[in-house]
Every structure is written in structure tokens, then in C-alpha cells.
Amino acid sequence: MRTFRIPSALHDVFGERQSAASLTLIALAMPVAVLAALPAFLTVEPWRAVLAGLLVADIAAGAIANFTRSTNDHYAASALRRTVFLVVHVHIFVVALLLDLPIIPALVAWALTIAAATAVVLLKATGLQRPVAGMGVVVVLGATAMTPEATMVLLFMTALFAIKVVLAFAIDHSADTGP
């Protein structure tokens, strides 16, 4: 399979090398996610829709890219990189602000996603990363869905965000992470 060397400025997104197939899937995920959230984009000013669209595209791209060996290996090589990644991922909250989506379910989704991802990262040596990550996503989605103001767009964004951060990113896919 043909691979491409990734410019160093994009290593945090793609790692050092990516296959053509992976890059294609990552590129396809972005417009699918934006289209799924389109109803919310149509109700706000264009500048807010554009910024939110970029963040939604980033979440979708990461939901695919973080499963790839190259991106996984990039973050597995540095605990500091993993920590910084988790700290800066406030995307779902910012998207909610930009699209006038309910803030409380967005905060619930963000806080539980970061907590679940942190727990998964800390369990690296235990072999429990995968089942704990699965449970973390169940908790994130369940708690967000039970929040009275949750909307379909926000639930979709929460699912993408939880997949990106908990399942795709927090698990070290190159290690023995499950029974």
C-alpha cells in the first residue's frame, strides 16, 4: 500500500506517514460530519458557521486519523504530547457556543469525555484500556442523552468527539491494551 510522508507541521494530526487509503477516509469523514450537523450551521452567522465547520471537520478527521498506526505511534512516543492533546480538546464546547447549541449537555459531554480518556490513558499498563474506553463512551453518550436540552446535532457531535478522544486517541493501539 502506498504511503505518504507527512510534513512535520502535521505530525500531530497524521503522524509521520499515512497510507493513501487512510488519508482518503480521513478526507471523506470531514464533509460527512459537516453535512450531518448542517441544520445547526444554517441558524447562525456565516463566520460562526465557518469556524464551527472547521472544528467539526477536525473532530471527524481525528475520529479516523487517531485509529491509524502513524498517529497512534506519534502520541505513544510522548506522554507530554498525549497530555497536551487532552488539555486542548475543548472542541465540543466551542462548537456548542458557535452554533448556539445547549451548553449544559456540551459541558457534560466534554467533561465526561476528557475524564474517560484520562482514565484510559492511565490504564495503559493494565490491559484494560479497550473495555474501559468502551464503557467510557457508553457513559458519555448516556449521560449526554439524559441531559434534558440535548439535541440530535449535539448527540452526533458528542458521539464523534467521544470516538475521537476516548476510543481512537486514548487507547495505545500498538500495545497490549485488552484481554
C-alpha positions in Angstrom: 0.0 0.0 0.0 1.3 3.4 -1.0 2.2 5.7 1.9 3.0 9.4 2.0 5.5 11.3 4.2 3.6 13.9 6.2 5.1 17.3 6.7 6.3 17.8 10.3 3.8 20.6 10.9 1.0 18.0 10.5 2.5 15.2 12.6 0.1 15.9 15.5 -2.8 15.1 13.1 -1.4 12.3 10.9 1.9 11.1 12.4 4.9 10.7 10.1 3.5 8.6 7.3 -0.1 7.8 6.2 -1.5 5.5 3.6 -3.5 6.8 0.7 -6.4 4.8 1.9 -6.2 6.3 5.4 -5.9 9.8 4.0 -8.9 9.2 1.8 -11.0 8.0 4.7 -10.0 11.0 6.8 -10.9 13.4 4.0 -14.3 11.7 3.5 -15.2 11.9 7.1 -15.0 15.7 7.2 -17.8 16.6 4.8 -20.0 13.7 6.1 -19.8 15.2 9.6 -20.4 18.8 8.4 -23.4 17.6 6.4 -24.8 15.7 9.4 -24.6 18.9 11.5 -25.8 21.2 8.7 -29.1 22.2 10.3 -27.2 23.9 13.2 -24.9 25.7 10.7 -27.9 27.3 9.0 -29.1 29.1 12.1 -26.0 31.2 12.9 -24.0 33.9 11.3 -21.7 32.7 8.5 -18.4 33.4 10.4 -19.7 31.3 13.3 -20.8 28.5 10.9 -17.3 28.5 9.2 -15.4 28.3 12.5 -17.8 25.6 13.8 -17.4 23.7 10.5 -13.7 23.7 10.8 -13.9 22.3 14.3 -16.5 19.7 13.3 -14.2 18.7 10.4 -11.3 18.4 12.8 -13.3 16.2 15.2 -14.4 13.9 12.3 -10.8 13.7 10.8 -9.5 12.9 14.3 -12.1 10.2 14.8 -10.4 8.4 11.8 -6.8 9.6 12.0 -6.4 8.6 15.7 -7.0 5.0 14.8 -4.1 4.9 12.3 -0.8 3.4 13.3 1.1 6.5 12.4 -0.9 8.9 14.5 -1.1 6.4 17.3 2.7 5.9 17.3 3.3 9.7 17.3 1.4 10.1 20.5 2.6 6.8 22.1 6.1 8.2 21.9 5.4 11.1 24.2 3.3 11.2 27.4 3.6 15.0 27.2 2.0 15.1 23.7 -0.8 12.9 24.9 -1.5 15.2 27.9 -1.4 18.4 25.8 -3.8 16.7 23.3 -6.3 16.1 26.1 -5.9 19.6 27.6 -6.5 21.4 24.3 -9.6 19.4 23.2 -12.4 21.7 24.1 -13.9 21.4 20.6 -17.4 20.2 21.6 -17.9 23.1 24.0 -16.7 25.7 21.4 -18.8 24.2 18.7 -21.8 24.4 21.0 -21.1 28.1 21.7 -20.6 28.9 18.0 -23.8 27.1 16.9 -26.0 28.2 19.8 -26.4 24.6 20.9 -27.3 23.9 24.6 -24.3 24.5 26.8 -25.1 22.1 29.7 -25.1 18.9 27.6 -22.0 20.1 25.8 -20.2 20.6 29.1 -21.4 17.2 30.3 -20.1 15.6 27.0 -16.8 17.4 27.2 -16.1 16.7 30.9 -17.0 13.1 30.8 -15.1 12.5 27.5 -11.9 14.1 29.0 -12.4 12.1 32.2 -12.9 8.8 30.4 -9.9 9.5 28.1 -7.7 10.3 31.1 -8.7 7.1 32.8 -8.0 5.1 29.7 -4.5 6.7 29.3 -3.7 6.0 33.0 -4.7 2.3 32.5 -2.1 1.7 29.7 -0.2 -0.9 31.6 -3.2 -2.8 32.9 -4.6 -4.3 29.7 -8.0 -2.7 30.5 -7.8 0.2 28.0 -10.2 -1.1 25.5 -13.0 -2.2 27.8 -12.7 0.9 29.9 -12.8 3.0 26.8 -15.9 1.3 25.6 -17.6 1.9 28.9 -16.4 5.5 28.9 -18.2 6.1 25.6 -21.3 4.4 26.9 -21.3 6.8 29.9 -20.5 9.9 27.8 -23.4 9.2 25.3 -25.8 8.0 28.0 -25.2 11.0 30.3 -25.4 13.5 27.4 -28.6 11.9 26.0 -30.2 12.1 29.5 -29.5 15.8 29.7 -32.9 17.5 29.0 -31.6 20.0 26.5 -29.6 17.6 24.3 -30.3 17.9 20.6 -29.7 15.4 17.8 -26.8 17.5 16.4 -25.2 17.7 19.8 -25.6 14.0 20.3 -24.0 13.4 16.9 -21.1 15.7 17.8 -20.7 14.0 21.2 -20.5 10.6 19.6 -17.8 11.8 17.2 -15.9 13.6 19.9 -16.0 10.5 22.3 -14.9 8.2 19.5 -12.1 10.6 18.6 -10.8 11.2 22.1 -11.7 8.0 24.1 -11.7 5.2 21.6 -9.3 6.4 18.9 -6.8 8.6 20.9 -6.6 7.4 24.5 -6.0 3.8 23.7 -2.5 2.9 22.7 -3.4 0.7 19.7 0.1 -0.6 19.3 0.3 -2.0 22.9 -1.5 -5.0 24.5 -4.5 -2.9 25.7 -7.1 -5.5 26.3 -7.7 -9.1 27.4 
